[in-house]
């Protein structure tokens, strides 16, 4: 009789634990994320810039706190984004496979992982937009320009005033494309890699299995999603001119112009900072999340 209330309680617990774990992971790895974003916004080819140069420039011009510019909207985003995608993936997986002794194929896991990411990203896109704009603001300050926003709330209100309610979802298409690819790599690869490690007795369902699985998922997610991430960042950061026109018409136009002007390699700008962030992010999140689930008496992911 109490199966349904108990199931709802477990789902709520999973959502809460996923949110907390994501906030821990986001805060820990955020300086790498802002480095990646600044690299992707660097559009000139005559003076290549390295990740180390970006970091030292941020610290020199904005102080250590500059490495956390845009942290608050990033954390807010993950309060919605990560629980929806992880818990959604789990529910979809259980919908197709009720017997825990069996496992879905990797393509099936990739599909439900991508769909979970799409749903989560549509909900969290406004917070992601604010985060990208605030990270880009720090770069403007380093160039001696006036920042557009004083904080997350100011950014949100100004976007609403100048671009309307729909403006909060600017770049949602490349954002969704990236989310599909990222979660196809992250969730599916982590799930499959963890199952492989345990079933082949490489490690038990412990921190070693979680670490190996998170490393593999971080690498696959970065490789697959980096081009979409570059397009997403540029689409979200572009400004509308006085004539009401923007630099890129759509994500495809952004992709074509980026390749034509900067070459194919530009689509993987920020690859190593992205990988350097996704690896630790995956590790911190999954180890924390799995540990919290164990403490709460929930089954492993």
Long-range contacts (C-beta under 8 A, 24 or more apart in sequence): 10-298, 11-87, 11-91, 13-296, 13-298, 14-83, 14-86, 14-87, 14-90, 14-293, 14-298, 15-83, 15-87, 16-83, 17-289, 17-292, 17-293, 17-296, 17-298, 18-82, 18-83, 18-86, 18-87, 18-289, 19-78, 19-79, 19-82, 19-83, 20-288, 20-292, 21-82, 21-284, 21-285, 21-288, 21-289, 21-292, 22-78, 22-79, 22-81, 22-82, 22-83, 22-285, 23-75, 23-78, 23-79, 24-284, 24-285, 24-288, 25-280, 25-281, 25-282, 25-284, 25-285, 25-288, 26-71, 26-74, 26-75, 26-78, 26-281, 27-71, 27-75, 28-280, 28-281, 28-284, 29-277, 29-280, 29-281, 29-284, 30-67, 30-68, 30-71, 30-74, 31-55, 31-67, 31-68, 32-273, 32-276, 32-277, 32-280, 33-74, 33-135, 33-273, 33-277, 34-58, 34-66, 34-67, 34-68, 34-69, 34-70, 34-135, 34-138, 35-270, 35-273, 36-229, 36-270, 36-273, 36-274, 36-277, 37-132, 37-135, 37-136, 37-233, 37-270, 38-135, 38-136, 38-138, 38-139, 39-269, 39-270, 39-273, 40-229, 40-230, 40-233, 40-234, 40-269, 40-270, 41-136, 41-139, 41-233, 41-234, 41-237, 42-269, 43-234, 43-261, 43-262, 45-261, 45-262, 45-263, 51-270, 51-272, 51-273, 51-276, 57-142, 58-138, 58-142, 61-141, 61-142, 62-138, 62-141, 62-142, 66-138, 69-134, 69-135, 69-137, 69-138, 70-130, 70-131, 70-132, 70-133, 70-134, 70-135, 70-138, 70-152, 72-151, 72-152, 73-127, 73-128, 73-130, 73-131, 73-134, 73-152, 73-155, 74-127, 74-131, 76-127, 76-152, 77-124, 77-127, 77-128, 77-131, 78-124, 80-120, 80-123, 80-124, 80-127, 81-120, 81-121, 81-123, 81-124, 81-127, 81-128, 82-120, 82-285, 84-116, 84-119, 84-120, 84-123, 84-124, 85-113, 85-116, 85-117, 85-119, 85-120, 85-179, 85-183, 85-187, 86-116, 86-187, 86-289, 86-301, 88-115, 88-116, 88-119, 88-120, 89-113, 89-116, 89-183, 89-187, 89-191, 90-301, 92-116, 93-191, 103-192, 103-195, 106-188, 106-192, 109-187, 109-188, 109-191, 109-192, 110-184, 110-185, 110-188, 111-184, 112-187, 112-188, 113-183, 113-184, 113-185, 113-186, 113-187, 113-188, 113-191, 114-179, 114-180, 114-181, 114-183, 114-184, 114-188, 115-180, 116-183, 116-187, 117-179, 117-180, 117-182, 117-183, 117-184, 117-186, 117-187, 118-176, 118-179, 118-180, 118-183, 120-179, 120-183, 121-172, 121-175, 121-176, 121-178, 121-179, 122-169, 122-172, 122-176, 125-168, 125-169, 125-171, 125-172, 125-175, 125-176, 126-156, 126-168, 126-169, 128-175, 128-236, 129-159, 129-168, 129-169, 129-170, 129-171, 129-236, 130-155, 130-156, 130-159, 132-171, 132-233, 132-236, 132-237, 133-159, 133-236, 133-237, 136-237, 162-240, 163-240, 170-235, 170-236, 171-232, 171-235, 171-236, 171-251, 173-235, 173-250, 173-251, 174-228, 174-231, 174-232, 174-235, 174-236, 174-251, 174-254, 175-232, 175-235, 175-236, 177-228, 177-231, 177-232, 177-251, 178-225, 178-228, 178-229, 178-231, 178-232, 181-221, 181-224, 181-225, 181-228, 182-221, 182-224, 182-225, 182-229, 183-221, 184-221, 184-224, 185-217, 185-220, 185-221, 185-222, 185-223, 185-224, 185-225, 186-217, 186-218, 186-220, 186-221, 186-278, 186-282, 187-217, 189-213, 189-216, 189-217, 189-220, 189-221, 190-214, 190-216, 190-217, 190-282, 190-286, 190-301, 191-301, 193-217, 194-301, 205-300, 207-287, 210-283, 210-286, 210-287, 210-290, 211-283, 211-287, 213-286, 214-279, 214-282, 214-283, 214-285, 214-286, 214-287, 215-279, 215-282, 215-283, 217-282, 218-275, 218-278, 218-279, 218-281, 218-282, 218-283, 219-275, 219-278, 219-279, 221-278, 221-282, 222-271, 222-274, 222-275, 222-278, 226-267, 226-268, 226-269, 226-270, 226-271, 226-274, 227-255, 227-267, 227-268, 229-270, 229-274, 230-258, 230-266, 230-267, 230-268, 230-269, 230-270, 231-255, 231-258, 231-267, 234-258
